[in-house]
Amino acid sequence: MIKTLPANLLCFSHLRWDFVYQRPQHLISRFAAYQTVYFLEEPVFDARGTAQLAFAERDDNITIIVPHLPAGLSEQQNNTLLTSLLDRFLEPRNLDDFVFWYYSPMPLLFSDKHIPKVTIYDCMDELSAFKNASREISTMEKKLMGKADLVFTGGRSLYEAKKQQHSNIHLFPSSIDKAHFRKARSNKQQPADQRDINGVKLGFYGVIDERFDIQLIKGIADNRPDWQIILIGPVVKIDPATLPSNANIHYLGQKGYDELPAYLSGWDIALIPFAINESTRFISPTKTPEYLAAGIPVISTPVKDVVDPYGKEKLVHIATNAADFVSAAEQELSFKNKTQWLARTDLFLADMSWDVTAGNMLKLVRKHLDSSFSIAS
């Protein structure tokens, strides 16, 4: 019976550790209680001369690794350099003491030859549907599915789409740190850049990219110029000049994870304004349970993993256009007593926890190791 995990976990991530705090950070930070974690980010093309890895140690047993490559090379040349850098990093280390944890299949282009004790693919998004996605990503995902010992998916619709592609695949939807977001219910001090924005506040936090319905936000702002729309998060992969510039839309930029409850505490309504298109077909927004834990009513476009279960349980309003969003917000604002809704929401969220999710994932890793050990014996 194998009771211990491999001593090290090497995570290949398409997201940077200090970007928006989401699924990878929640899970990897919890695994660091059991393993030494190396979090390998995508390269930065700023090296003058020799390519190298930069290491930044964190207090919580996590080391962030960033490859620095020269600019202007071909993709094949970049992968050759990454292969060499990874080889040098792993050469003095025992791969039997490693879990490889992939958030994107593309790092297989420079890591495929290495065989760790366990290979895991945590499929949190359908990356092939995202803007600027590599044309190779679907091919590389098939390859990773063939290599992985376990596959996890970040939402039910993604699980349904992938479940026939692997024999050891498991659904782990977006979870939550309830204690963190419940702070919004008792916080009395709004952040300085939101404090002086007066009136009804509708808010969103997250990445503002091709999945974000710009016209929906403009429609709400046009329809109710007396309402204030707070948008928190970085703008990526879209031209900021295309964003609506209404006086009642406020772009506050990216905020730290620790700051979010304070912003939420000043909102009357929380928004999930994603466009319904290929890039959002399989998303499972982590912000849905976070908004609810904060005690803020939520209005969302009909994203499949929000409709089921949150819409079906009548915990979240589902709206398809600006007029529907305004109508749902007016309805919600007319409710002065949210006691029953909060009680149902808290009951629904009672068993959701990133601690539980991480623990259940590790149980499956141990189960795999046990079965492999039994077969080898």
MOUR-V793585 format. One record per residue. N is the residue number from 0. RES is the residue in three letters. PSI is psi in radians with two decimals (NA if undefined). Layout:
n:N res:RES psi:PSI
n:N res:RES psi:PSI
//
This chain:
n:0 res:MET psi:2.09
n:1 res:ILE psi:2.10
n:2 res:LYS psi:-0.27
n:3 res:THR psi:2.60
n:4 res:LEU psi:2.81
n:5 res:PRO psi:2.54
n:6 res:ALA psi:-0.38
n:7 res:ASN psi:2.61
n:8 res:LEU psi:2.17
n:9 res:LEU psi:1.97
n:10 res:CYS psi:2.19
n:11 res:PHE psi:1.95
n:12 res:SER psi:2.45
n:13 res:HIS psi:-0.12
n:14 res:LEU psi:2.50
n:15 res:ARG psi:2.54
n:16 res:TRP psi:-0.67
n:17 res:ASP psi:0.27
n:18 res:PHE psi:-2.78
n:19 res:VAL psi:2.28
n:20 res:TYR psi:2.02
n:21 res:GLN psi:-2.66
n:22 res:ARG psi:-0.88
n:23 res:PRO psi:-0.78
n:24 res:GLN psi:-0.73
n:25 res:HIS psi:-0.84
n:26 res:LEU psi:-0.86
n:27 res:ILE psi:-0.67
n:28 res:SER psi:-0.51
n:29 res:ARG psi:-0.63
n:30 res:PHE psi:-0.45
n:31 res:ALA psi:-0.23
n:32 res:ALA psi:-0.30
n:33 res:TYR psi:-0.36
n:34 res:GLN psi:2.73
n:35 res:THR psi:2.17
n:36 res:VAL psi:2.31
n:37 res:TYR psi:2.15
n:38 res:PHE psi:1.79
n:39 res:LEU psi:2.00
n:40 res:GLU psi:3.01
n:41 res:GLU psi:2.73
n:42 res:PRO psi:2.72
n:43 res:VAL psi:2.32
n:44 res:PHE psi:1.26
n:45 res:ASP psi:0.17
n:46 res:ALA psi:2.34
n:47 res:ARG psi:1.64
n:48 res:GLY psi:-2.16
n:49 res:THR psi:2.36
n:50 res:ALA psi:2.57
n:51 res:GLN psi:2.84
n:52 res:LEU psi:2.35
n:53 res:ALA psi:2.34
n:54 res:PHE psi:2.32
n:55 res:ALA psi:1.93
n:56 res:GLU psi:2.47
n:57 res:ARG psi:2.77
n:58 res:ASP psi:-0.33
n:59 res:ASP psi:0.61
n:60 res:ASN psi:0.47
n:61 res:ILE psi:2.32
n:62 res:THR psi:2.14
n:63 res:ILE psi:2.25
n:64 res:ILE psi:2.18
n:65 res:VAL psi:2.05
n:66 res:PRO psi:2.32
n:67 res:HIS psi:2.00
n:68 res:LEU psi:2.71
n:69 res:PRO psi:2.60
n:70 res:ALA psi:2.74
n:71 res:GLY psi:0.12
n:72 res:LEU psi:2.86
n:73 res:SER psi:2.88
n:74 res:GLU psi:-0.70
n:75 res:GLN psi:-0.72
n:76 res:GLN psi:-0.70
n:77 res:ASN psi:-0.77
n:78 res:ASN psi:-0.57
n:79 res:THR psi:-0.75
n:80 res:LEU psi:-0.74
n:81 res:LEU psi:-0.67
n:82 res:THR psi:-0.80
n:83 res:SER psi:-0.74
n:84 res:LEU psi:-0.74
n:85 res:LEU psi:-0.70
n:86 res:ASP psi:-0.78
n:87 res:ARG psi:-0.64
n:88 res:PHE psi:-0.73
n:89 res:LEU psi:-0.34
n:90 res:GLU psi:-0.76
n:91 res:PRO psi:0.03
n:92 res:ARG psi:2.66
n:93 res:ASN psi:1.98
n:94 res:LEU psi:-0.32
n:95 res:ASP psi:-0.22
n:96 res:ASP psi:0.35
n:97 res:PHE psi:2.48
n:98 res:VAL psi:2.27
n:99 res:PHE psi:2.19
n:100 res:TRP psi:1.99
n:101 res:TYR psi:2.32
n:102 res:TYR psi:-0.20
n:103 res:SER psi:2.54
n:104 res:PRO psi:-0.23
n:105 res:MET psi:-0.57
n:106 res:PRO psi:-0.19
n:107 res:LEU psi:-0.41
n:108 res:LEU psi:-0.40
n:109 res:PHE psi:0.05
n:110 res:SER psi:-0.06
n:111 res:ASP psi:-0.57
n:112 res:LYS psi:-0.29
n:113 res:HIS psi:2.35
n:114 res:ILE psi:1.70
n:115 res:PRO psi:3.10
n:116 res:LYS psi:-0.74
n:117 res:VAL psi:2.42
n:118 res:THR psi:2.24
n:119 res:ILE psi:2.38
n:120 res:TYR psi:1.93
n:121 res:ASP psi:1.66
n:122 res:CYS psi:1.68
n:123 res:MET psi:-0.28
n:124 res:ASP psi:2.79
n:125 res:GLU psi:1.50
n:126 res:LEU psi:-0.46
n:127 res:SER psi:-0.35
n:128 res:ALA psi:-0.07
n:129 res:PHE psi:2.70
n:130 res:LYS psi:2.41
n:131 res:ASN psi:0.32
n:132 res:ALA psi:2.52
n:133 res:SER psi:2.49
n:134 res:ARG psi:-0.30
n:135 res:GLU psi:-0.12
n:136 res:ILE psi:-0.65
n:137 res:SER psi:-0.72
n:138 res:THR psi:-0.75
n:139 res:MET psi:-0.55
n:140 res:GLU psi:-0.70
n:141 res:LYS psi:-0.68
n:142 res:LYS psi:-0.73
n:143 res:LEU psi:-0.66
n:144 res:MET psi:-0.62
n:145 res:GLY psi:-0.43
n:146 res:LYS psi:-0.55
n:147 res:ALA psi:2.48
n:148 res:ASP psi:-0.61
n:149 res:LEU psi:2.58
n:150 res:VAL psi:2.31
n:151 res:PHE psi:2.58
n:152 res:THR psi:2.59
n:153 res:GLY psi:0.16
n:154 res:GLY psi:2.82
n:155 res:ARG psi:-0.75
n:156 res:SER psi:-0.63
n:157 res:LEU psi:-0.69
n:158 res:TYR psi:-0.79
n:159 res:GLU psi:-0.61
n:160 res:ALA psi:-0.45
n:161 res:LYS psi:-0.19
n:162 res:LYS psi:-0.42
n:163 res:GLN psi:-0.04
n:164 res:GLN psi:-0.10
n:165 res:HIS psi:2.55
n:166 res:SER psi:-0.18
n:167 res:ASN psi:1.10
n:168 res:ILE psi:2.47
n:169 res:HIS psi:2.50
n:170 res:LEU psi:2.17
n:171 res:PHE psi:1.53
n:172 res:PRO psi:2.98
n:173 res:SER psi:2.39
n:174 res:SER psi:-2.73
n:175 res:ILE psi:2.62
n:176 res:ASP psi:1.56
n:177 res:LYS psi:-0.76
n:178 res:ALA psi:-0.65
n:179 res:HIS psi:-0.85
n:180 res:PHE psi:-0.37
n:181 res:ARG psi:-0.30
n:182 res:LYS psi:-0.49
n:183 res:ALA psi:-0.46
n:184 res:ARG psi:-0.47
n:185 res:SER psi:-0.12
n:186 res:ASN psi:2.36
n:187 res:LYS psi:-0.08
n:188 res:GLN psi:1.85
n:189 res:GLN psi:2.63
n:190 res:PRO psi:2.70
n:191 res:ALA psi:-0.68
n:192 res:ASP psi:-0.08
n:193 res:GLN psi:-0.34
n:194 res:ARG psi:-0.66
n:195 res:ASP psi:0.16
n:196 res:ILE psi:1.90
n:197 res:ASN psi:2.60
n:198 res:GLY psi:-3.09
n:199 res:VAL psi:2.29
n:200 res:LYS psi:2.20
n:201 res:LEU psi:2.20
n:202 res:GLY psi:2.74
n:203 res:PHE psi:2.42
n:204 res:TYR psi:2.57
n:205 res:GLY psi:-3.06
n:206 res:VAL psi:2.30
n:207 res:ILE psi:1.77
n:208 res:ASP psi:-2.72
n:209 res:GLU psi:-0.25
n:210 res:ARG psi:-0.26
n:211 res:PHE psi:2.26
n:212 res:ASP psi:1.60
n:213 res:ILE psi:-0.76
n:214 res:GLN psi:-0.56
n:215 res:LEU psi:-0.81
n:216 res:ILE psi:-0.75
n:217 res:LYS psi:-0.70
n:218 res:GLY psi:-0.72
n:219 res:ILE psi:-0.78
n:220 res:ALA psi:-0.70
n:221 res:ASP psi:-0.72
n:222 res:ASN psi:-0.67
n:223 res:ARG psi:1.37
n:224 res:PRO psi:-0.24
n:225 res:ASP psi:-0.19
n:226 res:TRP psi:2.63
n:227 res:GLN psi:2.27
n:228 res:ILE psi:2.07
n:229 res:ILE psi:2.12
n:230 res:LEU psi:2.06
n:231 res:ILE psi:2.19
n:232 res:GLY psi:2.84
n:233 res:PRO psi:2.62
n:234 res:VAL psi:2.05
n:235 res:VAL psi:2.58
n:236 res:LYS psi:0.06
n:237 res:ILE psi:2.73
n:238 res:ASP psi:2.08
n:239 res:PRO psi:-0.44
n:240 res:ALA psi:-0.31
n:241 res:THR psi:-0.13
n:242 res:LEU psi:2.51
n:243 res:PRO psi:2.55
n:244 res:SER psi:0.45
n:245 res:ASN psi:2.57
n:246 res:ALA psi:-0.42
n:247 res:ASN psi:0.24
n:248 res:ILE psi:2.20
n:249 res:HIS psi:2.02
n:250 res:TYR psi:1.88
n:251 res:LEU psi:-0.03
n:252 res:GLY psi:-3.09
n:253 res:GLN psi:2.43
n:254 res:LYS psi:2.73
n:255 res:GLY psi:2.70
n:256 res:TYR psi:-0.69
n:257 res:ASP psi:-0.39
n:258 res:GLU psi:-0.33
n:259 res:LEU psi:-0.77
n:260 res:PRO psi:-0.62
n:261 res:ALA psi:-0.69
n:262 res:TYR psi:-0.78
n:263 res:LEU psi:-0.61
n:264 res:SER psi:-0.35
n:265 res:GLY psi:0.03
n:266 res:TRP psi:2.55
n:267 res:ASP psi:-0.58
n:268 res:ILE psi:2.47
n:269 res:ALA psi:2.45
n:270 res:LEU psi:2.50
n:271 res:ILE psi:1.45
n:272 res:PRO psi:0.98
n:273 res:PHE psi:2.44
n:274 res:ALA psi:2.63
n:275 res:ILE psi:1.75
n:276 res:ASN psi:-3.01
n:277 res:GLU psi:-0.60
n:278 res:SER psi:-0.27
n:279 res:THR psi:0.11
n:280 res:ARG psi:-0.59
n:281 res:PHE psi:0.21
n:282 res:ILE psi:2.64
n:283 res:SER psi:1.52
n:284 res:PRO psi:2.09
n:285 res:THR psi:-0.49
n:286 res:LYS psi:-0.34
n:287 res:THR psi:-1.03
n:288 res:PRO psi:-0.47
n:289 res:GLU psi:-0.82
n:290 res:TYR psi:-0.79
n:291 res:LEU psi:-0.71
n:292 res:ALA psi:-0.53
n:293 res:ALA psi:-0.18
n:294 res:GLY psi:0.40
n:295 res:ILE psi:2.23
n:296 res:PRO psi:2.54
n:297 res:VAL psi:2.41
n:298 res:ILE psi:2.26
n:299 res:SER psi:2.63
n:300 res:THR psi:2.89
n:301 res:PRO psi:1.00
n:302 res:VAL psi:2.27
n:303 res:LYS psi:-0.76
n:304 res:ASP psi:-0.07
n:305 res:VAL psi:-0.73
n:306 res:VAL psi:-0.80
n:307 res:ASP psi:1.84
n:308 res:PRO psi:-0.27
n:309 res:TYR psi:-0.72
n:310 res:GLY psi:-0.77
n:311 res:LYS psi:-0.57
n:312 res:GLU psi:0.04
n:313 res:LYS psi:0.63
n:314 res:LEU psi:-0.36
n:315 res:VAL psi:2.42
n:316 res:HIS psi:2.39
n:317 res:ILE psi:2.20
n:318 res:ALA psi:2.59
n:319 res:THR psi:-0.29
n:320 res:ASN psi:3.10
n:321 res:ALA psi:-0.72
n:322 res:ALA psi:-0.71
n:323 res:ASP psi:-0.67
n:324 res:PHE psi:-0.78
n:325 res:VAL psi:-0.76
n:326 res:SER psi:-0.77
n:327 res:ALA psi:-0.67
n:328 res:ALA psi:-0.75
n:329 res:GLU psi:-0.71
n:330 res:GLN psi:-0.79
n:331 res:GLU psi:-0.68
n:332 res:LEU psi:-0.39
n:333 res:SER psi:-0.29
n:334 res:PHE psi:1.98
n:335 res:LYS psi:-0.43
n:336 res:ASN psi:1.90
n:337 res:LYS psi:0.33
n:338 res:THR psi:-0.84
n:339 res:GLN psi:-0.73
n:340 res:TRP psi:-0.76
n:341 res:LEU psi:-0.68
n:342 res:ALA psi:-0.75
n:343 res:ARG psi:-0.68
n:344 res:THR psi:-0.83
n:345 res:ASP psi:-0.63
n:346 res:LEU psi:-0.73
n:347 res:PHE psi:-0.66
n:348 res:LEU psi:-0.07
n:349 res:ALA psi:-0.70
n:350 res:ASP psi:0.06
n:351 res:MET psi:2.24
n:352 res:SER psi:2.37
n:353 res:TRP psi:-0.53
n:354 res:ASP psi:-0.78
n:355 res:VAL psi:-0.77
n:356 res:THR psi:-0.87
n:357 res:ALA psi:-0.72
n:358 res:GLY psi:-0.73
n:359 res:ASN psi:-0.61
n:360 res:MET psi:-0.78
n:361 res:LEU psi:-0.57
n:362 res:LYS psi:-0.71
n:363 res:LEU psi:-0.62
n:364 res:VAL psi:-0.79
n:365 res:ARG psi:-0.68
n:366 res:LYS psi:-0.74
n:367 res:HIS psi:-0.77
n:368 res:LEU psi:-0.69
n:369 res:ASP psi:-0.79
n:370 res:SER psi:-0.66
n:371 res:SER psi:-0.67
n:372 res:PHE psi:-0.70
n:373 res:SER psi:-0.73
n:374 res:ILE psi:-0.74
n:375 res:ALA psi:-0.56
n:376 res:SER psi:NA
//
